[in-house]
Amino acid sequence: MVGLKPPEVPPTAGVKFVSAGLAGCIADLCTFPLDTAKVRLQIQGEVRIPRTVGAVEYRGVFGTLSTMVRMEGPRSLYSGLAAGLQRQMSFASIRIGLYDSVKQLYTPKGAESTGLAPRVLAGCTTGAVAVACAQPTDVVKVRFQANGALLDGARRYSGTVDAYRTIAREEGVRGLWRGTLPNIARNAIINCGELVTYDLIKDALLRAQLMTDNVPCHFVAAFGAGFCATVVASPVDVVKTRYMNAGPGQYRNALSCLLALLMQDGLAGFYKGFVPSFLRLGSWNVVMFVSYEQLQRAAVLASQQ
């Protein structure tokens, strides 16, 4: 058997909440360069106002990573990490840590098992609430990840705190919630793709007795969840990234951003950065879910001693 055994006493909602936030941070630390590469590829070719010259061209996941290291140094791979960790402590804690509790609220009393509809509703609910709470951290993270794509003189922020202050001062408090609607759509879809798919695959593996409730089972379920989430969420993710990174007046709203992307790049534009998105989301899901399950079990075992 690999990993800690399932506890006899189920973890509390508080344990799940904290474990999800910590697991999200661990996953971000492991996969953040892939997320940065995804952002750079998604905004590549974007028509900017004002127009800039001398933009660096990125080719593929590993080409993007190597170009960033060569042009900006290794630290550029983790640009925006502080905001990313802040995001996970609030975002992952809510959308993942509260999923089981919300799922039970949607499950009819007396039901022997939870159906698909309560799982989907729970995923949409926790994803939307998490976005509403953590949106400013996501905006700052995306701005920092895209920051290095600009010329040195055009870099907008000196640090995370400066980014929050500058955005609030120049764009108003609403600027910190820029892209909330596409982000809610994205994370409702991703939450269903990740959590519901993980839930269903894990449940199917256990019911068929193909695997036991431990790390190999969690790994397989998480990998499948990451792929499904990437396929369904990539178009919304591209629009969200471009809209969050846009300067004042570049797009009227998220819909105008979507139409500009469609006219400029066609349908293929909605899947820009798909490979790094999958590499990042797939690996992020594996690290997060495995860490999440083990952190919950460790917390329960520690409380029983």
N, C-alpha and C positions, 0 to 999 in steps of 0.2 A: 504494500500500500504506500502511495506517495502522498506526503503532506499529513496534516492533522486530521484525525478522524472526526466525523460529524458529531456534534455535541448532543447529549440526550435532551438538554433543555434548549429550546430555540432562542436565538439572540433577541434582545429587546429592540424596539424601534430606535432608541438612543444609540445602541451599539451599532446598528446598521447605518445610522446617519453619520456617525464619526468614522466608521470603517470605510464607507463609500468615499468620503472626502479625502482620507489618507490614501486609499487605493488610487483615486484619480490623480493625486499628486505624484505617486510613484510611477504611474503610467506616463504622465507628462514628462517626468524627468528622463524616462527611457526613450520616448518617441518624439520629443519636441523638435529636433532637427527636421524630421520628416514633415511635421506640420508647417514649419517655416518654408520648406521647399514647396509644399502644396500651395501656400499663400502666394509665393513669388510667381509660380506658374499660372495661377488663376488670374493675377492682375497683369500678366505679361500681355502686351499688345493693346492695353487699355488706352483709349484716347483721353489724354489728361488735359485739364484746363487750369492754368496755361500749359501749352505744349512744352515738353522738355526734350532735350537732345542728348545723345550719348548714353541712352539707356542700355543697361547690360542685357544681353540675350541669354536666356537659360534654355538648355536642351536636356530634357529628361530629368529623372529624380537625382541620380548620382552626378550627372553633369551640373545640375543646379547646386548641389551640395559642394562639389569641388570648386565651382566658380565662386561661390560665396566665400569659401575658405581662402581662395587665392586673392580675391579682390578686397575682402573686408576682414579677413582673419577668422580663426576658429570661433571666437566669441559671438560672431554674427549668427551662428546656428542656434544660439539660445537667446537671441534678442527678444525681449518681451516675456521671458520666463517668469519673472516676478508676478506680472499680471496674470500669467497663465496659472500659476499656483494659487493665487488669490481666487481666480475663477473656479478652479476645481474644488476648493474648500467650501465654497458656497453652492456652486452649480451641481457638482457630482453628489454632494451630500443630500441635496433635495431630490434631484431627478432619479437617482439610483437608491439612495438610502431610504426614501419614503415610498418607493414603488410597491413593496409588499404590503405595507399598511393601507395604501390607497386601493390596491387591488382587492383587499378584503372588504373595503367599503362598498365596492361595486359588485361583489359576489353576492348573489341572493342567499338569504339565510336558509340553512338546511341543505345547501347544495353539496354533493359529495366531492366535487372537484371544481376548479375554476375554469370557466370556458374562455374562448378566444376574446369575446367582446369585453369582459371586465379587464383583461390584460391590456388590450388596445386602449381602452378608456383610461386606465391607470397610467400607461406610458405617455399618452397625450397630456394628461393633467399634470403629472410631475414635471414633464419637459417644459410645458408652458410656464408653470410657476417658477421653475428654476431660471428660465430666461428673464422673466420680469425682475427677479432679484439680482441676477449676476450680469446683466447686460453691459454696464459700464466697464467691467473688467474685460469682457470680450472685445469691446471696441478698442480699448487701449492695447490689448494683446495683438490684435490684427494690425493696428497702426504701427506698432514697433516691428512686427515681422516684415511689413512692407517698407519700413523706413529706410533700410539699407539699399533698396532698389533705387532710391533717389540719389542725386549727387550730394556730396558731403555738405555743401553750402545750403542745400534745400532741406536738410533733416529737420524735422519739426519739433522733437522733444529731447530733452537732456536726460530724463529719467521718468520712472513710472509716476511719481507724485506730480512732476511737472506736466506730464501728459494729462492727468485728471484736471489739474488747474487750468491748463491752456485750453483744453476742449470746452470746459465749462465757461471760461471767460470769452472765448472767441465765437463759440457756437451755441452758447447757452446750455442750461442743464439738459435740454432736449438732445443736445449733441452727444451726451453720454449714453443716450438710449437710441442712437441712430441705428437703423436697421432692425429694430425690435420685432416688427411684424414678420419679415422674412426669416429672422432668427427663430421666432416662435414656430413658424412653419417648418423650418429645417429641423429643429430639435424635437418637435412633436413626431416628425417622421423618423428621425434617427433614434429617438427613444423607443419607438415601436419596433424599428428594425433591430435595435440592439437588445433591449430588455425582453421584449416579447419573443423574439427569435431565440435568444439565449434560454429563456424560460421553457419554451416549447421543445427545443432540441435536448436540453438537459433532462426534462421530464420524460421525453420519448426514450432516451438512452437508458434511463433508470427503470422505466416501466418494462422495456424489452430485456432488461438485465444484460445489456451489452457491455455496460460499464458500471463501476461502483461510484458512489458520490465522493469523488476526490479529484485530484489535480488533472489527470488525463481527460476525464469527463468534462471538467470545466474548460480545459484547453480546446477541445473539439467544439463545444457549444459556443465558446467565445469567438473562435475563428469564423464559424458560420454566421454568427451575429454580425461580425465586422464586415463581411462581404455583403450581406443583405442590406445593411445600413448604408454602405457606400453607394450601391447601385441606385437606391431610391432617393438618397439625399444629395447626391452630387450636384444636380442642377440648382437646387435652392442654395447650396453651400457656395457655389461660384457667385451667384447674385449677391448673397449676404456679404461675402468677402469684398467684392468690388464696391458695394454701397457703403459699407463701414469705412473703407479706406478712402472714399471720395472726399474731395474738398468741398467747402460751401458753394452751392450753386451748380456743381457738376451734374447732379441728377435731381430732378424735382421730387422723386419718390422712388420706392423700390421697383415699381412697375416700369418707370421710365428707364431705370438701370437694366431691367430685364430686356426691354425692347431694344435698347442700344446694343446690348450684347448679342441679341438675336440677329439684328441687322448687320452687325460688324463681323461676326464669326459663324453665324448659322447655328443649327442645332448642335454641331460638334463643340461649340463654345461652352455649352452647359456641362460638358465633361472634360473641360480643361483641368489638368492636374489630377486626373482620375487615378493614375498609378500611384503617385505619392499619397493620394487620399486613401486608397485601399491599403497600401503598406502601412500608413500611419494608423488608420482606423482599425485595421485588422490586428496589428501588433498592440495598439492601445487597448483594444478589447481583451486580448489574451492576458496582458499584464494586469489590467484593471480587475477583471473578474476573478482571476486566480488569486491576486492579492486580496481582493474583497472577501472572498470565501475564507481564506486563511486568517485574515485579520479578525473576522467575526468569531471564528472558532477559538482563536487565541484569547480574545477578550472574554468569551464565555468560560473557557478553562481557567483563566486567571481569576475570575470572579468566584469560582467554585472552590478555590484553594484557601 
